[in-house]
């Protein structure tokens, strides 16, 4: 059994249902992350001045504002502000280094102690002590910074009396307040740090997801471009295959027929004295010419199946098969199962050509009296079955080419180019069954 081949094109299409990730969610997350980072930066850089501002503003209303007292308060306040400005505001990366972070927090707590000894209102500088202890210290040093800050804040809370005037009750109260401040501030800063770690992890996860989405989008774009190139290459290969097929068919049918016509006409010219013999040669030449004309028309029709331009695949195959049955005199049974759906053009062309050539070969070689043709639409494949009750053949004796120069190998190549399969079963005296299966890719996937 043989068949004709046309230009082959693979069924390649992008994965349906794939949606490239949109930038909307990523933009929202980026804005939220930028806002959080700005807030953290502002808090870290300027909280060191909050307690100083409160202490300077409230101290003159409670303590006697003598020139010496005010000079001490203002001088110590400026020194503390400059200390924070140098390490945190002007060069924020400096305090983040472990060694310089320890130097900065130690100096910050020392300036706070000097200020609280002058005015209890500078206990509000504890805000900076707690935050910067966790920001710029590492490990247990954090808790030491929190405890030192808490002790100084507690001293301001009991009234910042002169050390020589501390009574037992004031000392006990100061120790209790120091412990309480340490527990409260430490707990707050611990959970704040935990929340910050969770937020940072969330940022990392979002960043990883955005990066994965970006890579996925690039991969999809690359796959689409690759599929386009593969389709173009397959089309070029199909054009070359079709040219080779036409060359074989023209050589084996039309060219040989025309050569026979020329031979018969030359023979007729050589026997002009014998009218009967001359007439026989002319009749033979006319018969060869008609046969060549039929072969030429069949080759031209094989280029583009016009039936598929105006009808669905089942109707096109049915129309072609009925015309074949009328001219061949072989009984034909047509059947379509499943729900017909339009397929990619290259898939329908492949099935149509397989059906067309299978029937042509049945008429030429099988000697059959009955042929059955079934087109089955399934969920993932479409199958074409062609069965005849002809003479059949032994599989170990089958050859890949026939007298037309085209055989089962080329038919199988045509089906494989669209990711399909071809199976042939036959035995002498038992007919032949051919089954071509292609993927059921709907035509709208290409769009």
C-alpha positions as a Markdown table, in Angstrom:
| # | Residue | x | y | z |
|---|---|---|---|---|
| 1 | Unk | 0.0 | 0.0 | 0.0 |
| 2 | Unk | 1.4 | 3.4 | -0.9 |
| 3 | Unk | 0.4 | 7.1 | -0.6 |
| 4 | Unk | 1.2 | 10.5 | -1.8 |
| 5 | Unk | 2.8 | 13.2 | 0.4 |
| 6 | Unk | 2.4 | 17.0 | 0.4 |
| 7 | Unk | 3.9 | 19.9 | 2.2 |
| 8 | Unk | 4.2 | 18.9 | 5.8 |
| 9 | Unk | 3.8 | 21.2 | 8.8 |
| 10 | Unk | 4.0 | 20.2 | 12.4 |
| 11 | Unk | 1.3 | 21.0 | 14.9 |
| 12 | Unk | 3.0 | 23.3 | 17.3 |
| 13 | Unk | 1.1 | 25.7 | 19.5 |
| 14 | Unk | 1.6 | 27.5 | 22.8 |
| 15 | Unk | 0.3 | 25.8 | 25.9 |
| 16 | Unk | -3.3 | 26.8 | 26.3 |
| 17 | Unk | -4.4 | 28.4 | 29.6 |
| 18 | Unk | -0.9 | 29.8 | 30.3 |
| 19 | Unk | -1.2 | 33.4 | 31.6 |
| 20 | Unk | 1.9 | 35.5 | 31.9 |
| 21 | Unk | 2.0 | 37.0 | 35.4 |
| 22 | Unk | 0.9 | 40.6 | 35.5 |
| 23 | Unk | 2.8 | 43.4 | 37.2 |
| 24 | Unk | -0.1 | 44.8 | 39.3 |
| 25 | Unk | 0.6 | 42.7 | 42.4 |
| 26 | Unk | 4.3 | 43.1 | 42.2 |
| 27 | Unk | 4.0 | 46.9 | 41.9 |
| 28 | Unk | 1.7 | 47.0 | 45.0 |
| 29 | Unk | 4.2 | 44.9 | 47.0 |
| 30 | Unk | 7.1 | 47.0 | 45.8 |
| 31 | Unk | 5.4 | 50.2 | 47.0 |
| 32 | Unk | 4.5 | 48.7 | 50.4 |
| 33 | Unk | 8.1 | 47.5 | 50.8 |
| 34 | Unk | 9.5 | 50.9 | 49.8 |
| 35 | Unk | 7.2 | 52.6 | 52.3 |
| 36 | Unk | 8.2 | 50.2 | 55.1 |
| 37 | Unk | 11.8 | 50.7 | 54.3 |
| 38 | Unk | 11.4 | 54.5 | 54.4 |
| 39 | Unk | 9.7 | 54.4 | 57.7 |
| 40 | Unk | 12.4 | 52.1 | 59.2 |
| 41 | Unk | 15.1 | 54.4 | 57.9 |
| 42 | Unk | 13.4 | 57.6 | 59.3 |
| 43 | Unk | 12.9 | 55.9 | 62.7 |
| 44 | Unk | 16.4 | 54.6 | 62.9 |
| 45 | Unk | 18.0 | 57.9 | 61.9 |
| 46 | Unk | 16.0 | 60.4 | 63.9 |
| 47 | Unk | 14.7 | 58.6 | 67.0 |
| 48 | Unk | 18.0 | 59.5 | 68.7 |
| 49 | Unk | 16.9 | 63.2 | 68.8 |
| 50 | Unk | 13.4 | 62.6 | 70.2 |
| 51 | Unk | 14.3 | 62.1 | 73.9 |
| 52 | Unk | 16.8 | 65.0 | 73.6 |
| 53 | Unk | 14.1 | 67.4 | 72.3 |
| 54 | Unk | 11.6 | 66.3 | 75.0 |
| 55 | Unk | 14.2 | 66.8 | 77.8 |
| 56 | Unk | 15.3 | 70.2 | 76.6 |
| 57 | Unk | 11.7 | 71.3 | 76.2 |
| 58 | Unk | 10.4 | 70.2 | 79.7 |
| 59 | Unk | 13.5 | 70.6 | 81.9 |
| 60 | Unk | 13.3 | 74.5 | 82.3 |
| 61 | Unk | 9.7 | 74.2 | 83.6 |
| 62 | Unk | 10.6 | 71.9 | 86.5 |
| 63 | Unk | 14.2 | 72.5 | 87.4 |
| 64 | Unk | 15.7 | 75.8 | 88.4 |
| 65 | Unk | 17.1 | 77.2 | 85.1 |
| 66 | Unk | 20.3 | 78.7 | 86.4 |
| 67 | Unk | 22.9 | 79.6 | 83.8 |
| 68 | Unk | 25.3 | 76.9 | 84.9 |
| 69 | Unk | 22.6 | 74.3 | 84.9 |
| 70 | Unk | 21.3 | 75.3 | 81.5 |
| 71 | Unk | 24.8 | 75.4 | 80.1 |
| 72 | Unk | 25.4 | 71.8 | 81.3 |
| 73 | Unk | 22.2 | 70.5 | 79.9 |
| 74 | Unk | 22.5 | 72.2 | 76.6 |
| 75 | Unk | 26.2 | 71.2 | 76.2 |
| 76 | Unk | 25.5 | 67.6 | 77.1 |
| 77 | Unk | 22.5 | 67.5 | 74.7 |
| 78 | Unk | 24.5 | 68.9 | 71.8 |
| 79 | Unk | 27.3 | 66.4 | 72.4 |
| 80 | Unk | 24.8 | 63.5 | 72.4 |
| 81 | Unk | 23.1 | 64.9 | 69.3 |
| 82 | Unk | 26.4 | 65.2 | 67.5 |
| 83 | Unk | 27.3 | 61.7 | 68.6 |
| 84 | Unk | 24.1 | 60.3 | 67.0 |
| 85 | Unk | 24.5 | 62.5 | 63.9 |
| 86 | Unk | 28.1 | 61.2 | 63.2 |
| 87 | Unk | 27.3 | 57.5 | 63.7 |
| 88 | Unk | 23.7 | 57.2 | 62.5 |
| 89 | Unk | 22.4 | 60.2 | 60.5 |
| 90 | Unk | 25.4 | 61.2 | 58.5 |
| 91 | Unk | 27.0 | 57.7 | 58.1 |
| 92 | Unk | 24.3 | 55.1 | 58.8 |
| 93 | Unk | 26.5 | 52.3 | 57.5 |
| 94 | Unk | 29.2 | 53.0 | 60.1 |
| 95 | Unk | 27.0 | 52.1 | 63.1 |
| 96 | Unk | 25.9 | 48.8 | 61.4 |
| 97 | Unk | 29.5 | 47.5 | 61.7 |
| 98 | Unk | 29.7 | 45.4 | 64.8 |
| 99 | Unk | 32.7 | 47.1 | 66.3 |
| 100 | Unk | 31.5 | 50.7 | 65.7 |
| 101 | Unk | 28.0 | 49.7 | 66.6 |
| 102 | Unk | 29.2 | 48.8 | 70.1 |
| 103 | Unk | 31.1 | 52.1 | 70.4 |
| 104 | Unk | 28.1 | 54.1 | 69.3 |
| 105 | Unk | 25.6 | 52.4 | 71.7 |
| 106 | Unk | 28.0 | 52.7 | 74.6 |
| 107 | Unk | 28.5 | 56.4 | 74.0 |
| 108 | Unk | 24.7 | 56.9 | 73.5 |
| 109 | Unk | 23.9 | 55.2 | 76.9 |
| 110 | Unk | 26.7 | 57.2 | 78.6 |
| 111 | Unk | 25.4 | 60.5 | 77.3 |
| 112 | Unk | 21.9 | 59.5 | 78.4 |
| 113 | Unk | 23.2 | 58.8 | 81.9 |
| 114 | Unk | 24.9 | 62.2 | 82.1 |
| 115 | Unk | 21.6 | 63.9 | 80.9 |
| 116 | Unk | 19.4 | 61.9 | 83.3 |
| 117 | Unk | 21.6 | 62.9 | 86.2 |
| 118 | Unk | 20.8 | 66.5 | 85.4 |
| 119 | Unk | 17.1 | 66.1 | 84.5 |
| 120 | Unk | 14.8 | 63.1 | 84.8 |
| 121 | Unk | 13.0 | 64.2 | 81.6 |
| 122 | Unk | 15.9 | 62.9 | 79.6 |
| 123 | Unk | 14.7 | 59.4 | 80.5 |
| 124 | Unk | 12.7 | 59.7 | 77.2 |
| 125 | Unk | 16.0 | 59.1 | 75.5 |
| 126 | Unk | 15.3 | 55.4 | 76.3 |
| 127 | Unk | 13.4 | 55.2 | 73.0 |
| 128 | Unk | 16.7 | 55.6 | 71.2 |
| 129 | Unk | 18.6 | 53.3 | 73.6 |
| 130 | Unk | 16.1 | 50.4 | 73.1 |
| 131 | Unk | 15.8 | 50.8 | 69.3 |
| 132 | Unk | 19.5 | 51.3 | 68.6 |
| 133 | Unk | 20.6 | 48.5 | 71.0 |
| 134 | Unk | 18.7 | 46.0 | 68.9 |
| 135 | Unk | 19.7 | 47.7 | 65.6 |
| 136 | Unk | 23.4 | 48.0 | 66.1 |
| 137 | Unk | 24.4 | 45.4 | 68.7 |
| 138 | Unk | 24.7 | 41.6 | 68.2 |
| 139 | Unk | 23.8 | 38.7 | 70.4 |
| 140 | Unk | 23.8 | 39.2 | 74.2 |
| 141 | Unk | 25.2 | 42.7 | 73.8 |
| 142 | Unk | 21.7 | 43.7 | 72.7 |
| 143 | Unk | 20.2 | 42.8 | 76.1 |
| 144 | Unk | 23.1 | 44.5 | 77.9 |
| 145 | Unk | 22.2 | 47.7 | 76.0 |
| 146 | Unk | 18.5 | 47.3 | 76.8 |
| 147 | Unk | 19.2 | 46.7 | 80.5 |
| 148 | Unk | 21.6 | 49.7 | 80.8 |
| 149 | Unk | 19.0 | 51.9 | 79.0 |
| 150 | Unk | 16.3 | 50.6 | 81.3 |
| 151 | Unk | 18.3 | 51.2 | 84.4 |
| 152 | Unk | 19.0 | 54.8 | 83.4 |
| 153 | Unk | 15.4 | 55.4 | 82.4 |
| 154 | Unk | 14.2 | 54.0 | 85.8 |
| 155 | Unk | 16.6 | 56.4 | 87.6 |
| 156 | Unk | 15.0 | 59.3 | 85.9 |
| 157 | Unk | 11.5 | 57.9 | 86.7 |
| 158 | Unk | 12.3 | 57.9 | 90.5 |
| 159 | Unk | 13.1 | 61.6 | 90.3 |
| 160 | Unk | 16.9 | 61.5 | 89.3 |
| 161 | Unk | 18.0 | 62.3 | 92.9 |
| 162 | Unk | 21.7 | 62.8 | 93.6 |
| 163 | Unk | 23.4 | 59.5 | 94.2 |
| 164 | Unk | 24.3 | 60.6 | 97.7 |
| 165 | Unk | 20.7 | 61.1 | 98.6 |
| 166 | Unk | 19.4 | 57.6 | 97.5 |
| 167 | Unk | 17.5 | 55.9 | 100.3 |
| 168 | Unk | 16.8 | 52.3 | 100.7 |
| 169 | Unk | 13.3 | 52.8 | 99.3 |
| 170 | Unk | 14.4 | 54.8 | 96.4 |
| 171 | Unk | 17.1 | 52.2 | 95.6 |
| 172 | Unk | 14.5 | 49.4 | 95.7 |
| 173 | Unk | 12.1 | 51.3 | 93.6 |
| 174 | Unk | 14.8 | 52.1 | 91.1 |
| 175 | Unk | 15.8 | 48.4 | 90.9 |
| 176 | Unk | 12.2 | 47.3 | 90.4 |
| 177 | Unk | 11.6 | 49.9 | 87.7 |
| 178 | Unk | 14.9 | 48.9 | 86.0 |
| 179 | Unk | 13.8 | 45.3 | 85.9 |
| 180 | Unk | 10.3 | 46.2 | 84.8 |
| 181 | Unk | 11.6 | 48.5 | 82.0 |
| 182 | Unk | 14.1 | 45.8 | 80.9 |
| 183 | Unk | 11.3 | 43.1 | 80.7 |
| 184 | Unk | 8.8 | 45.4 | 78.9 |
| 185 | Unk | 11.3 | 47.0 | 76.5 |
| 186 | Unk | 13.1 | 43.6 | 75.9 |
| 187 | Unk | 9.8 | 41.9 | 75.1 |
| 188 | Unk | 8.6 | 44.7 | 72.9 |
| 189 | Unk | 11.9 | 44.8 | 71.0 |
| 190 | Unk | 12.1 | 41.0 | 70.7 |
| 191 | Unk | 8.7 | 40.8 | 69.1 |
| 192 | Unk | 9.4 | 43.8 | 67.0 |
| 193 | Unk | 12.6 | 42.1 | 65.7 |
| 194 | Unk | 10.6 | 38.9 | 65.1 |
| 195 | Unk | 8.1 | 40.8 | 63.1 |
| 196 | Unk | 10.8 | 42.5 | 61.2 |
| 197 | Unk | 12.4 | 39.1 | 60.4 |
| 198 | Unk | 9.0 | 37.8 | 59.2 |
| 199 | Unk | 8.5 | 40.9 | 57.1 |
| 200 | Unk | 12.0 | 40.5 | 55.6 |
| 201 | Unk | 11.3 | 36.9 | 54.9 |
| 202 | Unk | 8.1 | 37.9 | 53.2 |
| 203 | Unk | 10.0 | 40.4 | 51.1 |
| 204 | Unk | 12.4 | 37.7 | 50.1 |
| 205 | Unk | 9.6 | 35.3 | 49.1 |
| 206 | Unk | 7.9 | 38.0 | 47.1 |
| 207 | Unk | 11.2 | 38.9 | 45.4 |
| 208 | Unk | 11.8 | 35.2 | 44.6 |
| 209 | Unk | 8.3 | 34.8 | 43.2 |
| 210 | Unk | 8.6 | 37.9 | 41.1 |
| 211 | Unk | 12.0 | 36.6 | 39.8 |
| 212 | Unk | 10.4 | 33.2 | 39.1 |
| 213 | Unk | 7.5 | 34.9 | 37.2 |
| 214 | Unk | 10.0 | 37.0 | 35.2 |
| 215 | Unk | 12.0 | 33.9 | 34.3 |
| 216 | Unk | 8.7 | 32.0 | 33.4 |
| 217 | Unk | 7.7 | 34.9 | 31.1 |
| 218 | Unk | 11.1 | 34.9 | 29.4 |
| 219 | Unk | 10.9 | 31.1 | 29.0 |
| 220 | Unk | 7.4 | 31.3 | 27.5 |
| 221 | Unk | 8.6 | 33.9 | 25.1 |
| 222 | Unk | 11.6 | 31.9 | 24.1 |
| 223 | Unk | 9.4 | 28.8 | 23.6 |
| 224 | Unk | 7.0 | 30.7 | 21.4 |
| 225 | Unk | 9.9 | 32.0 | 19.3 |
| 226 | Unk | 11.4 | 28.5 | 19.1 |
| 227 | Unk | 8.1 | 27.0 | 18.0 |
| 228 | Unk | 7.8 | 29.6 | 15.3 |
| 229 | Unk | 11.3 | 28.8 | 14.1 |
| 230 | Unk | 10.5 | 25.1 | 14.2 |
| 231 | Unk | 7.3 | 25.6 | 12.3 |
| 232 | Unk | 9.1 | 27.6 | 9.6 |
| 233 | Unk | 11.8 | 25.0 | 9.3 |
| 234 | Unk | 9.2 | 22.2 | 9.0 |
| 235 | Unk | 7.4 | 24.2 | 6.3 |
| 236 | Unk | 10.6 | 24.6 | 4.4 |
| 237 | Unk | 11.2 | 20.8 | 4.7 |
| 238 | Unk | 7.7 | 20.1 | 3.6 |
| 239 | Unk | 8.2 | 22.3 | 0.5 |
| 240 | Unk | 11.3 | 20.3 | -0.3 |
| 241 | Unk | 9.5 | 17.0 | 0.2 |
| 242 | Unk | 6.7 | 18.1 | -2.0 |
| 243 | Unk | 9.0 | 19.1 | -4.8 |
| 244 | Unk | 10.7 | 15.7 | -4.5 |
| 245 | Unk | 7.3 | 13.9 | -4.6 |
| 246 | Unk | 6.2 | 15.9 | -7.7 |
| 247 | Unk | 9.5 | 15.2 | -9.4 |
| 248 | Unk | 9.0 | 11.4 | -8.8 |
| 249 | Unk | 5.4 | 11.5 | -9.9 |
| 250 | Unk | 6.1 | 13.5 | -13.0 |
| 251 | Unk | 9.0 | 11.2 | -13.9 |
| 252 | Unk | 7.1 | 8.0 | -13.3 |
| 253 | Unk | 3.7 | 9.0 | -14.7 |
| 254 | Unk | 3.4 | 12.0 | -16.9 |
| 255 | Unk | 7.0 | 11.9 | -18.3 |
| 256 | Unk | 6.7 | 8.2 | -19.1 |
| 257 | Unk | 3.3 | 8.7 | -20.6 |
| 258 | Unk | 4.5 | 11.5 | -22.9 |
| 259 | Unk | 7.5 | 9.4 | -23.8 |
| 260 | Unk | 5.1 | 6.6 | -24.8 |
| 261 | Unk | 2.9 | 9.0 | -26.8 |
| 262 | Unk | 6.0 | 10.2 | -28.7 |
| 263 | Unk | 7.0 | 6.6 | -29.4 |
| 264 | Unk | 3.6 | 5.6 | -30.7 |
| 265 | Unk | 3.3 | 8.6 | -32.9 |
| 266 | Unk | 6.8 | 8.0 | -34.3 |
| 267 | Unk | 5.8 | 4.4 | -35.0 |
| 268 | Unk | 2.6 | 5.6 | -36.7 |
| 269 | Unk | 4.6 | 7.9 | -38.9 |
| 270 | Unk | 6.8 | 4.9 | -40.0 |
| 271 | Unk | 3.9 | 2.8 | -41.2 |
| 272 | Unk | 1.8 | 5.2 | -43.2 |
| 273 | Unk | 1.4 | 2.5 | -45.9 |
| 274 | Unk | -0.4 | 0.3 | -43.4 |
| 275 | Unk | -3.6 | 2.2 | -42.2 |
| 276 | Unk | -4.7 | -0.4 | -39.7 |
| 277 | Unk | -1.3 | -0.6 | -37.9 |
| 278 | Unk | -1.0 | 3.2 | -38.1 |
| 279 | Unk | -4.4 | 3.6 | -36.6 |
| 280 | Unk | -3.6 | 1.2 | -33.8 |
| 281 | Unk | -0.5 | 3.2 | -32.9 |
| 282 | Unk | -2.5 | 6.5 | -32.9 |
| 283 | Unk | -5.2 | 5.0 | -30.7 |
| 284 | Unk | -2.5 | 3.8 | -28.3 |
| 285 | Unk | -0.9 | 7.3 | -28.2 |
| 286 | Unk | -4.3 | 8.9 | -27.5 |
| 287 | Unk | -4.9 | 6.4 | -24.7 |
| 288 | Unk | -1.5 | 7.2 | -23.2 |
| 289 | Unk | -2.2 | 11.0 | -23.5 |
| 290 | Unk | -5.5 | 10.7 | -21.7 |
| 291 | Unk | -3.9 | 8.7 | -18.9 |
| 292 | Unk | -1.1 | 11.3 | -18.6 |
| 293 | Unk | -3.8 | 14.0 | -18.5 |
| 294 | Unk | -5.5 | 12.2 | -15.6 |
| 295 | Unk | -2.2 | 11.8 | -13.8 |
| 296 | Unk | -1.4 | 15.4 | -14.3 |
| 297 | Unk | -4.8 | 16.5 | -12.9 |
| 298 | Unk | -4.3 | 14.1 | -9.9 |
| 299 | Unk | -0.9 | 15.6 | -9.2 |
| 300 | Unk | -2.2 | 19.1 | -9.3 |
| 301 | Unk | -5.1 | 18.3 | -7.0 |
| 302 | Unk | -2.6 | 16.8 | -4.6 |
| 303 | Unk | -1.0 | 20.1 | -4.1 |
| 304 | Unk | -3.9 | 21.7 | -2.3 |
| 305 | Unk | -7.0 | 19.8 | -1.2 |
| 306 | Unk | -9.7 | 22.2 | -2.3 |
| 307 | Unk | -12.3 | 20.2 | -0.6 |
| 308 | Unk | -10.9 | 21.3 | 2.8 |
| 309 | Unk | -11.4 | 25.0 | 1.9 |
| 310 | Unk | -15.2 | 24.7 | 1.8 |
| 311 | Unk | -16.0 | 21.8 | 4.1 |
| 312 | Unk | -15.0 | 20.2 | 7.3 |
| 313 | Unk | -12.7 | 17.2 | 7.3 |
| 314 | Unk | -15.4 | 14.5 | 7.5 |
| 315 | Unk | -17.4 | 16.1 | 4.6 |
| 316 | Unk | -14.3 | 16.6 | 2.5 |
| 317 | Unk | -13.2 | 12.9 | 3.0 |
| 318 | Unk | -16.7 | 11.7 | 2.3 |
| 319 | Unk | -17.0 | 13.7 | -1.0 |
| 320 | Unk | -13.6 | 12.5 | -2.2 |
| 321 | Unk | -14.3 | 8.9 | -1.2 |
| 322 | Unk | -17.7 | 8.8 | -3.0 |
| 323 | Unk | -16.2 | 10.1 | -6.2 |
| 324 | Unk | -13.5 | 7.4 | -5.9 |
| 325 | Unk | -16.1 | 4.7 | -5.3 |
| 326 | Unk | -18.1 | 5.8 | -8.4 |
| 327 | Unk | -15.0 | 5.6 | -10.7 |
| 328 | Unk | -13.5 | 2.5 | -9.2 |
| 329 | Unk | -16.6 | 0.4 | -8.8 |
| 330 | Unk | -15.6 | -0.7 | -5.3 |
| 331 | Unk | -18.2 | -0.7 | -2.5 |
| 332 | Unk | -17.6 | 1.9 | 0.1 |
| 333 | Unk | -18.8 | 2.3 | 3.7 |
| 334 | Unk | -18.2 | 5.6 | 5.4 |
| 335 | Unk | -18.5 | 6.3 | 9.1 |
| 336 | Unk | -17.7 | 9.2 | 11.5 |
| 337 | Unk | -17.7 | 8.7 | 15.3 |
| 338 | Unk | -17.4 | 11.3 | 18.0 |
| 339 | Unk | -17.9 | 15.1 | 17.7 |
| 340 | Unk | -16.1 | 16.6 | 14.7 |
| 341 | Unk | -14.1 | 19.7 | 15.6 |
| 342 | Unk | -12.0 | 21.8 | 13.2 |
| 343 | Unk | -8.3 | 20.8 | 13.7 |
| 344 | Unk | -5.1 | 22.6 | 12.8 |
| 345 | Unk | -4.9 | 22.8 | 9.0 |
| 346 | Unk | -1.7 | 20.6 | 8.8 |
| 347 | Unk | -3.5 | 17.9 | 10.8 |
| 348 | Unk | -6.5 | 17.9 | 8.5 |
| 349 | Unk | -4.3 | 17.9 | 5.4 |
| 350 | Unk | -2.4 | 14.9 | 6.7 |
| 351 | Unk | -5.5 | 12.9 | 7.3 |
| 352 | Unk | -7.1 | 13.9 | 4.0 |
| 353 | Unk | -4.0 | 12.9 | 2.0 |
| 354 | Unk | -3.7 | 9.5 | 3.9 |
| 355 | Unk | -7.4 | 8.7 | 3.1 |
| 356 | Unk | -7.0 | 9.9 | -0.6 |
| 357 | Unk | -3.8 | 7.8 | -1.2 |
| 358 | Unk | -5.1 | 4.8 | 0.7 |
| 359 | Unk | -8.1 | 4.6 | -1.6 |
| 360 | Unk | -6.1 | 5.2 | -4.7 |
| 361 | Unk | -3.8 | 2.3 | -3.7 |
| 362 | Unk | -6.7 | 0.1 | -3.0 |
| 363 | Unk | -8.0 | 0.7 | -6.5 |
| 364 | Unk | -4.6 | 0.0 | -8.0 |
| 365 | Unk | -3.2 | -2.9 | -6.1 |
| 366 | Unk | -5.7 | -4.5 | -3.6 |
| 367 | Unk | -8.3 | -6.0 | -6.0 |
| 368 | Unk | -10.8 | -5.3 | -3.3 |
| 369 | Unk | -14.6 | -5.4 | -3.6 |
| 370 | Unk | -15.4 | -3.5 | -0.4 |
| 371 | Unk | -13.7 | -0.8 | 1.6 |
| 372 | Unk | -14.5 | 0.7 | 5.0 |
| 373 | Unk | -13.4 | 4.1 | 6.0 |
| 374 | Unk | -13.9 | 5.4 | 9.6 |
| 375 | Unk | -12.9 | 8.8 | 11.0 |
| 376 | Unk | -13.0 | 8.8 | 14.9 |
| 377 | Unk | -12.8 | 12.0 | 17.0 |
| 378 | Unk | -11.6 | 11.3 | 20.5 |
| 379 | Unk | -10.6 | 13.5 | 23.4 |
| 380 | Unk | -6.9 | 13.6 | 22.6 |
| 381 | Unk | -6.5 | 12.0 | 19.1 |
| 382 | Unk | -8.3 | 11.8 | 15.8 |
| 383 | Unk | -8.0 | 8.4 | 14.1 |
| 384 | Unk | -8.5 | 7.5 | 10.4 |
| 385 | Unk | -9.0 | 3.7 | 9.7 |
| 386 | Unk | -9.1 | 2.4 | 6.1 |
| 387 | Unk | -9.9 | -1.4 | 5.7 |
| 388 | Unk | -10.3 | -3.4 | 2.5 |
| 389 | Unk | -11.0 | -7.1 | 1.7 |
| 390 | Unk | -8.4 | -7.3 | -1.0 |
| 391 | Unk | -5.6 | -9.7 | -1.6 |
| 392 | Unk | -3.4 | -8.2 | 1.2 |
| 393 | Unk | 0.4 | -8.8 | 1.4 |
| 394 | Unk | 3.0 | -10.3 | 3.7 |
| 395 | Unk | 4.5 | -7.8 | 6.0 |
| 396 | Unk | 8.0 | -9.2 | 5.6 |
| 397 | Unk | 7.7 | -8.8 | 1.9 |
| 398 | Unk | 6.5 | -5.2 | 1.8 |
| 399 | Unk | 8.7 | -2.7 | 0.2 |
| 400 | Unk | 8.9 | 1.0 | 1.0 |
| 401 | Unk | 8.3 | 2.2 | -2.6 |
| 402 | Unk | 6.0 | 1.1 | -5.4 |
| 403 | Unk | 5.8 | 1.7 | -9.1 |
| 404 | Unk | 4.7 | 5.3 | -8.5 |
| 405 | Unk | 7.9 | 6.0 | -6.6 |
| 406 | Unk | 6.1 | 6.7 | -3.3 |
| 407 | Unk | 5.4 | 4.2 | -0.5 |
| 408 | Unk | 4.5 | 3.5 | 3.1 |
| 409 | Unk | 7.7 | 5.2 | 4.4 |
| 410 | Unk | 6.7 | 8.5 | 3.0 |
| 411 | Unk | 3.1 | 8.2 | 4.3 |
| 412 | Unk | 4.5 | 7.4 | 7.7 |
| 413 | Unk | 6.8 | 10.4 | 7.5 |
| 414 | Unk | 3.8 | 12.7 | 6.6 |
| 415 | Unk | 1.9 | 11.5 | 9.7 |
| 416 | Unk | 5.0 | 11.7 | 12.0 |
| 417 | Unk | 5.6 | 15.3 | 11.0 |
| 418 | Unk | 2.4 | 16.3 | 12.7 |
| 419 | Unk | 3.3 | 14.1 | 15.8 |
| 420 | Unk | 1.0 | 11.3 | 14.7 |
| 421 | Unk | 1.5 | 7.5 | 14.1 |
| 422 | Unk | 0.7 | 5.2 | 11.3 |
| 423 | Unk | 0.0 | 1.4 | 11.6 |
| 424 | Unk | -0.6 | -1.1 | 8.8 |
| 425 | Unk | -1.8 | -4.6 | 9.3 |
| 426 | Unk | -2.1 | -7.1 | 6.4 |
| 427 | Unk | -1.7 | -10.8 | 5.4 |
| 428 | Unk | -2.0 | -12.6 | 2.1 |
| 429 | Unk | -5.7 | -13.2 | 1.3 |
| 430 | Unk | -7.0 | -11.3 | 4.4 |
| 431 | Unk | -7.0 | -7.7 | 3.2 |
| 432 | Unk | -5.3 | -4.7 | 4.6 |
| 433 | Unk | -6.1 | -2.3 | 7.5 |
| 434 | Unk | -4.4 | 1.1 | 7.8 |
| 435 | Unk | -4.8 | 3.3 | 10.8 |
| 436 | Unk | -3.5 | 6.9 | 11.0 |
| 437 | Unk | -3.6 | 8.8 | 14.4 |
| 438 | Unk | -2.9 | 12.5 | 14.9 |
| 439 | Unk | -3.2 | 14.7 | 18.0 |
| 440 | Unk | -6.6 | 16.4 | 18.4 |
| 441 | Unk | -5.4 | 20.0 | 18.5 |
| 442 | Unk | -8.3 | 22.4 | 17.8 |
| 443 | Unk | -7.9 | 25.1 | 15.1 |
| 444 | Unk | -8.5 | 27.9 | 17.6 |
| 445 | Unk | -5.2 | 27.0 | 19.5 |
| 446 | Unk | -3.3 | 28.5 | 16.5 |
| 447 | Unk | -5.2 | 31.7 | 16.8 |
